[in-house]
Amino acid sequence: MEEVKVKKINVVYLLSYIFVPILVCAICFWLSAEFFPKGNMAVVLLMGPSIISILWWIFGGRTIYKQRQKKLEKELNETGFERNHTFYGDGCTVVVDVTHGKIAMAFFWNPFQNFILPASRITKTWVDDGKSGIGIMEGSGRVSFLFNVDNVKIRVNTFTSNTRWRMDSEYILTGISKADMMVNVLEEARSKGK
């Protein structure tokens, strides 16, 4: 597992996640128009796949991702991976074993492949406070920690909002504190992994 190159996105999964429900709806709409222009079957063919598709887009990916997180944790426990720090981001889970200098990752858009690798493969770590604007407009809507592994930039959000918050806001300061902590943990694991 340690030689595998990190891949954040499984393109086949991503395209299937988006387009398979659309294709199923289109086929059902065509069947309804062609063979069942009126009646109960038309309603079933029009409404059923549409509702299932919406439910899939809302809950399907999250459910798969949560199950894969649990599988990763179980796999780590079985292999003796010491989980010193675990950060559950919205699109990426990062687990750090500082003692043995290892990291493990699971990605939302690549849920069927977990990555367990030496932290020495991390080439750079940093915090992005998302600060933008000038004067009274200065603020941020996203704080994250980032790191490069195998020339792949991985961003894990510690705070996100659709509103811009002042840089002295408790939300921003907490996000920065979490990001700083994770960068320090990754650097410590990286130094032990060498």
GUTORMI-472818 format. One line per 8 residues: number of its first residue (from 1); their letters; for each residue x, y, z negated of C-alpha. Coordinates in Angstrom, 2 decimals, always signed. Each point is the difference from the previous one (the first is absolute). Example, Ala and Ser with C-alpha at 12.3 -4.5 7.8 and 13.67 -1.06 7.14 Angstrom:
BEGIN
1 = as = +12.30,-4.50,-7.80 | +1.37,+3.44,+0.66
END
This chain:
BEGIN
1 = meevkvkk = +0.00,+0.00,+0.00 | +2.90,+2.35,-0.70 | +1.14,+0.12,+3.65 | -3.40,+1.06,+1.35 | -0.17,+3.57,+1.29 | -2.62,+2.15,-1.72 | -3.10,+0.66,+2.11 | -2.64,+2.37,-1.38
9 = invvylls = -2.56,-0.61,+2.74 | -1.16,-3.20,+1.63 | -1.32,+1.38,+3.31 | -2.19,-3.04,+0.73 | -1.66,+0.28,-3.42 | -0.47,+3.76,+0.37 | -1.59,-0.26,+3.45 | -2.15,-2.96,-1.06
17 = yifvpilv = -1.13,+1.85,-3.11 | -1.21,+2.92,+2.10 | -1.12,-1.48,+3.30 | -1.41,-3.48,-0.74 | -3.06,+1.43,-1.82 | -0.49,+2.50,+2.84 | +0.19,-2.81,+2.56 | -2.47,-2.16,-1.95
25 = caicfwls = -2.43,+2.95,-0.22 | +0.35,+0.70,+3.73 | -0.71,-3.66,+0.88 | -3.03,-0.08,-2.31 | -1.31,+3.28,+1.44 | +0.39,-1.39,+3.52 | -1.76,-3.27,-0.97 | -2.82,+1.98,-1.58
33 = aeffpkgn = -0.49,+2.22,+3.06 | +0.34,-2.87,+2.48 | -1.98,-2.83,-1.63 | -1.99,+1.45,-2.92 | -1.16,+3.52,+0.93 | -2.75,-0.11,-2.65 | -0.78,-1.90,-3.18 | +1.70,-1.21,-3.14
41 = mavvllmg = +3.02,-1.50,+1.74 | +0.82,+3.39,+1.53 | -0.02,+1.58,-3.45 | +2.22,-2.75,-1.40 | +2.47,+0.30,+2.89 | +0.10,+3.79,-0.30 | +0.08,+0.44,-3.77 | +1.74,-3.14,-1.30
49 = psiisilw = +3.42,+0.41,+1.63 | -0.04,+3.76,-0.61 | -0.55,-0.42,-3.73 | +2.55,-2.81,-0.25 | +2.56,+2.11,+1.90 | -0.47,+2.95,-2.33 | +0.34,-2.26,-3.05 | +3.12,-1.55,+1.53
57 = wifggrti = +1.62,+3.41,+0.56 | -0.86,+1.13,-3.54 | +0.76,-3.15,-2.01 | +1.74,-2.57,+2.24 | +3.49,+1.46,+0.15 | +0.03,+0.93,-3.68 | -1.10,-3.50,-1.01 | +2.68,-1.66,+2.12
65 = ykqrqkkl = +2.65,+2.41,-1.33 | -0.99,-0.61,-3.65 | +0.11,-3.78,+0.51 | +3.45,+0.28,+1.59 | +1.20,+2.14,-2.92 | -1.08,-2.75,-2.40 | +1.70,-2.62,+2.16 | +3.21,+2.05,+0.02
73 = ekelnetg = -0.06,+0.32,-3.79 | -0.59,-3.74,-0.40 | +2.84,-0.76,+2.43 | +2.30,+2.35,-1.92 | -0.85,-1.64,-3.33 | +0.73,-3.45,+1.45 | +3.41,+1.03,+1.38 | +1.23,+1.62,-3.22
81 = fernhtfy = -0.23,+3.54,+1.36 | +0.05,+2.29,-3.04 | -2.67,+2.63,+0.60 | +1.46,+3.02,-1.79 | -2.07,+2.56,+1.91 | -3.01,-0.39,+2.28 | -1.53,+2.91,+1.89 | -3.33,-0.49,+1.73
89 = gdgctvvv = -0.22,+2.58,+2.77 | -2.96,+0.40,+2.30 | +1.77,-1.65,+2.92 | +3.02,-1.65,-1.58 | +0.79,-1.91,-3.17 | +3.59,+0.19,-1.23 | +1.29,-2.38,-2.67 | +3.51,+0.51,-1.36
97 = dvthgkia = +2.23,-2.49,-1.80 | +2.67,+2.25,-1.47 | +1.74,-2.87,-1.80 | +0.78,-1.96,+3.18 | +0.05,+2.97,+2.40 | -2.98,-1.06,+2.13 | -3.16,+1.59,+1.38 | -3.23,-1.49,+1.30
105 = maffwnpf = -2.55,+1.74,+2.22 | -3.46,-0.60,+1.41 | -1.57,+2.29,+2.62 | -3.66,+0.71,+0.75 | +0.47,-0.25,+3.78 | +2.18,-3.11,-0.23 | -1.75,-1.97,-2.76 | +1.00,-3.50,+1.07
113 = qnfilpas = +3.72,+0.56,-0.45 | +1.63,+0.87,-3.31 | +3.57,+1.23,-0.18 | +2.41,-1.00,-2.76 | +3.50,+1.31,+0.56 | +3.12,+1.29,-1.73 | -0.25,+3.63,-1.05 | +3.44,+0.51,+1.54
121 = ritktwvd = -1.78,+0.21,+3.38 | -1.45,+3.35,-1.09 | +2.06,+2.70,+1.67 | -1.67,+3.15,-1.34 | -2.61,+0.99,-2.61 | -1.65,+3.37,-0.56 | -3.07,+1.83,-1.30 | -2.29,+2.07,+2.22
129 = dgksgigi = -2.11,+2.46,-2.01 | -1.89,+1.07,+3.14 | +0.52,+3.66,-0.83 | -1.16,+2.38,+2.71 | -1.36,+3.51,+0.28 | +1.24,+3.32,-1.34 | -0.92,+2.04,-3.05 | -3.51,-0.66,-1.27
137 = megsgrvs = -0.53,-2.54,+2.81 | +2.92,-2.14,-1.18 | -1.03,-3.48,-1.03 | -0.23,-3.66,+0.92 | -2.55,-2.65,+0.80 | +2.36,-2.98,-0.06 | +2.93,-1.10,-2.12 | +1.94,-3.14,+0.82
145 = flfnvdnv = +3.25,-1.86,-0.36 | +1.73,-1.23,+3.12 | +2.76,-2.45,+0.73 | +1.67,-1.47,+3.07 | +0.38,-3.75,+0.39 | +1.39,-1.45,+3.25 | -0.41,+3.45,+1.64 | -3.72,-0.06,-0.86
153 = kirvntft = -1.27,+2.97,-1.99 | -2.47,-1.08,-2.67 | -2.20,+2.65,-1.61 | -1.96,-0.83,-3.15 | -2.39,+2.68,-1.21 | -0.10,+0.78,-3.71 | -2.69,+2.67,+0.46 | -2.27,+0.86,+2.91
161 = sntrwrmd = -2.85,+2.44,+0.31 | -1.97,+1.64,+2.77 | +0.45,+3.26,-1.94 | +3.17,+2.00,-0.39 | +1.07,+0.23,-3.64 | +2.37,+2.56,-1.51 | +3.49,-1.34,-0.64 | -0.42,+0.50,-3.77
169 = seyiltgi = -3.22,-2.04,-0.01 | -0.10,-2.99,-2.34 | -0.84,-2.27,+2.98 | +3.05,+1.11,+1.99 | +2.33,-0.15,-3.00 | -1.21,-3.51,-0.89 | +0.47,-1.12,+3.62 | +3.52,+1.44,+0.06
177 = skadmmvn = +0.80,-1.68,-3.32 | -1.15,-3.40,+1.32 | +1.93,+0.48,+3.24 | +3.18,+1.00,-1.89 | -0.35,-3.06,-2.24 | -0.36,-2.36,+2.99 | +2.97,+1.57,+1.81 | +2.12,-0.49,-3.13
185 = vleearsk = -1.19,-3.61,-0.33 | +0.76,-0.72,+3.67 | +3.46,+1.57,-0.32 | +0.72,-2.07,-3.12 | -1.10,-3.21,+1.76 | +2.04,+1.01,+3.04 | +3.14,+0.44,-2.10 | -0.54,-3.43,-1.63
193 = gk = -0.62,-1.65,+3.37 | +3.41,+0.92,+1.39
END
